[in-house]
Amino acid sequence: MKITREFCPGDRYIYDFGLCSYENGWAQVDTAQDASYFGTWANPTRLMIFSYCEGDTTLKEAAWPEEFATELREIDEWNRTHGYGPAKIDPGFDPAMKAAFEGLGLVKMLH
């Protein structure tokens, strides 16, 4: 998995309504630790997971669908273990996005 880390001061909302919006193919990965300073999004088409935490950004790019699905399951497991879980993927009202996550075997992680 390719990982790119950067720093971007501000808050998560520039991603919610911009780069990581539903319109751009991203779904929010909800956890109990979500706040203005923390968020995670997943793009099932581009096989990418993006996280924002207090200005630190991490973009994970999976090489194949199984790697992407495994990473999301590991995010869920980490959040459950540390009291922030479960991690749930919100595909919004987009049937195609929901179907993409279902096709990756992530039905149990969907809202």
Residue, then its C-alpha position, 0 to 999 in steps of 0.5 A: m500500500k502506498i502511503t503519503r503523509e502531509f500537513c494541512p492546518g485547518d479542520r476536517y470540513i475542507y475535506d468533507f465538502g471538498l476533496c473527500s466529498y460524496e460528489n468526488g466519490w468518497a464516503q465518510v468512515d464514521t467512528a466515535q472519535d470523529a470531530s472537527y479535528f479528525g475524520t476518515w474517508a474511503n473511495p471504493t473506486r480509486l481504492m483510497i483511504f484518507s485520514y485527517c487528524e489535527g492537520d496531519t493527513t494520510l492518504k493510503e492507496a491500495a494496489w488491489p481491492e482486497e488490500f483496500a477492504t483489509e485496511l478498512r477492516e483493520i481500521d474497524e478493529w483498531n477503533r473497536t479495540h481502543g473504544y472508538g468503534p465500530a467504524k461504519i461506512d456511510p455511502g449516503f443515498d448513492p446506490a452505486m457507492k453502496a454497491a461498490f462497498e458491498g462488492l468489496g465484501l464490506v456489507k457489515m461495515l455499512h450504515 
